[in-house]
Amino acid sequence: MVALDVTAAPASTRMGGRMRLVLLVLLVAQFMLAVDFSILNVALPVIGEGLGFSLAHLQWIATAFALAAAGFTLLFGRVADILGRRRIFLGGMAVLGLSSLVGGLATGPEMLMAARVAQGLATAAVTPAGLSLLTSSFPEGPLRDKALGLNGALMSAGFTTGAVLGGVLTDLLSWRWAFFINVPVALAVLLVAPAVLRESRPEVRPRLDVPGAVTVTGGLLALVYGLTAAGERGWTDPVPLTALGAGAVLLTAFRFVEKRAVSPLVPLRVLRRRTVVWGNLAGLVAFATETSLVFLMTLYLQDVLGFSPLAAGLSFGVLGAGTVAGGVLAPRFIGRRGARTALVAGGLLQAAATLALYALGDDRSGLWLLLAATFLGGVGNMLAIVGFMVTATSGLPDSEQGMATGLATMTQQIGITMGTPIMSAVVVTSATVLDGIGLAVLVNAAIVLAGAVLAGFFLRRA
């Protein structure tokens, strides 16, 4: 395995100069990707008017990105293991910068959709490659925990920053700058990264498991499409039900394919590891519940309290501060108590903070409660996310880190995709928006609590 030289730091808790540069480059790239997830949300109506999207097709601007990003992330994670993580990382960043330029210059729906698909594919390549470069560059223990904590904090802060930045750029300049802003960042990473990052790939290149790649990619595409369509059409509509069924069949077939593969995309011994299975399930819960809670609170701020989209976005700055605080706290907490305890404690804190939001009323006097609860929930959520990343990638050799981070990234993408449709379906079951939000908050808190309890129970012997 050709890897980064991390022997320069004699103390296990200190980073050398090169390690800091590696971390800086990778964190900038991951922060940029996180911003890209949410930066267009506020701008969607303006984009629709400017390029002629119908209201019914507007959500495909986000869906096209999510499909590509979630569907191909596991495949690209394994390809990075085989061809070289640095090569895939740099290639993905180049595609991301170019597709962002095309998106900003789009003159019609077709051109914009092509750019969004390319952005999603680039994200599917850069995210697992960058994370595997990070986990293979820092030895397992305090250094890796610290790096993953900072990565998680900036990733969550990026989601919040994207929502705010999208509103500011759209109001002051144009929606096109939500695309253009990626170009100089991608260029800067491409200029600096080759001098900082060293290639990381196996000495003997294994063969790519093509049947496994086809079944898992097809299954993930069908699953993400089904979840997205369910949020648009409803959970009883035949289209999302068919897509979800196809996804289940293909993912089941993937498991059987892997049993017979000479060089499997994901070895079954990895899928049997408690840390991989329950770490990823805990991560799925963390991402699905917190991103959907942002949707619920956005609905509350705008439809119940009458906030503008920009004001609602700025209100989540407190949540962003909570996630940054959680990311800074997580490595120390994990060093003292362990990743399993971080998963459980973070989930319990997030569940309690979410439950407190049930007390919100139809006036602005409870705004302090929303701000306090989202801050504490952000701390708990980030504690759980860093615990999930450490758990899901620990105990595996460097040669499989691309696969492990590909699994973790897939978990993240699916969690982000599935949370909002589920909570949206809960909201519409009530007579009023406020009652629906209250019921969804209770369901959200219950899911977080169940995830924390199950992770604590099944990981106790891992």
Secondary structure, 3 states (H helix, E strand, C coil): CECCCCCCCCCCCCCCHHHHHHHHHHHHHHHHHHHHHHCCCCCHHHHHHHHCCCHHHCCHHHHHHHHHHHHCHHHHHHHHHHHCHHHHHHHHHHHHHHHHHHHHCCCCHHHHHHHHHHHHHHHHHHHHHHHHHHHHHCCCCHHHHHHHHHHHHHHHHHHHHHHHHHHHHHHHCCCCHHHHCHHHHHHHHHHHHHHHCCCCECCCCCCCCHHHHHHHHHHHHHHHHHHHHHHHHCCCCHHHHHHHHHHHHHHHHHHHHHHHCCCCCCCHHHHCCHHHHHHHHHHHHHHHHHHHHHHHHHHHHHHHCCCCHHHHHHHCHHHHHHHHHHHHHHHHHHHHHCHHHHHHHHHHHHHHHHHHHHHCCCCHHHHHHHHHHHHHHHHHHHHHHHHHHHHHHCCCCHHHHHHHHHHHHHHHHHHHHHHHHHHHHHHCCCCCHHHHHHHHHHHHHHHHHHHHHHHHHHCCCC
